[in-house]
């Protein structure tokens, strides 16, 4: 790691609050201090950078001229099914690092979503989930794939739903770990099953108590981007709090947390990763693509089947015993099993 970031970390101005050791108020001061010490003294980004660079990267151009960088892992079988893996925020293609070896029987495409780490630089506004879906569809066409299963969660799950809605002839099946959160903003509780309506009420409460980051990222991205893009300590606090609180205990080692944060720092993408929060999204009332919904207990808002069925053609609803928001990383074997389950639905 270059000297510039080490010097910044060593000059970090420690900030305390009356709640510095209260983990319910965000990352604790002592925990952050330990991580920053490791980041400045002992963590070796070069080791992880080399590993990431060895993924089978390709760059494909969409019809609008946007370059899309993808990990393209080909199966030894030319006729193998195709799976597209779509990450979310605050992560990157690294979400799928552990699941890739378990999908060797498939052709796998993992786009670095525009605006996120490892993607081509993003300089203009307008990178909505709708535009990302169109870019991914174009890239898959350029790669020669006309039919595929799409798997994802968080932002990637919303992109997956839009891909299925806008290209039903191409998307054979969906595998999701959550349904698009935007649906909760427009759903009518009176039209839902009782447990689905109860879930909607819980989701409303979640947005009130946990959704402050969404409000800031969607309304004041410029202000927040300066604070996080200029301070490695601030960036680490913002991202690591989410990585840890949204996942099972011990899902990440200290170095794994730092690698996911460093990916944002070295690529300078924290500000551009807010684009899908800023740009509006409209989802169809229903998507009929055969869907596998994987529910992990430590995810932030796991949906009951009845709620998902109001919007999706849920053919398989799989409840897991462990795992959270970053399920492909936390529980790669169950995740891979569910991907194969979805591939089977697509025929």
C-alpha positions, 0 to 999 in steps of 0.5 A: 500500500502506498505511503500516502494512505499510511501517512493519512492513517497515521495522522488520523484525528481521533473523534470521540462522542458520548457513545463511542463504545456503544455499538448500537450507535455505529462502529465503536471507537476502540474497534475502529482504532484497532482496524485503523492501526492494522490498516496503517501497520501490517495490512498488505494491499499488494497481496490482495491486489495481485489476487484480484488482478488474476481474476479473468477480467474482460472489458465489454462495451455497451451500445451507449459506449459505456465500458463494462468490466466483468469477471468472465469465468468460462466453463470447460463445457462450451454449452454450459448454462450462463449465470450473471452475478450482480453485487450491491452496496457497500461491496463489489465483485469481491462479494462473489469471490468465494462462490466462483470456484463452486460454479465451475460447471457454469459460464459465470459473468460478474460485472463490476457495476458502473460507479463501483470498485474495479469498474471503468471510471464514471464521470457523468450523472444518470447511472440509474439501475435501469441504465445499468440493467441495459448496459449489462444486457448489452455486455452479455449480448456482446459476449455471445450470451442470449439466455442466462440466469441472473443472481443478485442482492441489494442493488444487484437484486434490483438490477436483476429484477429489471433485467428480467422485466425488460428482457424476458426472452433472455432471462431464464430465471432469477435467484435473489437474496432480497426483492427490490427495496423500492417496492416497500415504498409503493406497496399497498398493505391492504392488498397484501396477505396479513404476514406480508402487511406486517412485514411492510410495517416492520420495513417502515420501522427499519427505514426510520431507525436504520435508513439514515445512510440511504437518506444521506446518500440519495439526497446529499451525495456530494457532501458525503463523498467529500467526507468519505473520499478524503478520509480513510478513517471516515470511509472505513467507519462508514463501510465497516459498520454496514459490513459487520452489522448486516452479516453473521458474526465472524463473517469477515476477518480484519484483513478482509474488511480492510480489503473491501474498504481499500477497494473503494479507497484505491479506486476512488469510487465511494461517491460514484457508488451512490448513483443508484441511490440518487437516480430514480427507479420504477419497477413493474408491478409483477415479474413472471420470471421463475424465481428462487428466493434465498432468505438468510436470517441475518440479512437486514430485511428478510421477506416472508414468502407471501410478500415476495409472491405479491411481486415475483413468480416465486417457485422456490423459497429457501430459508437458510440457518445462517448468513446475512446480507453478503450471503455469497461471501458468508455462505458460499456453498448454500448460495451456490446450491441455490444458484444451481436450483435457479438454473434448473428452473430456467431449463 
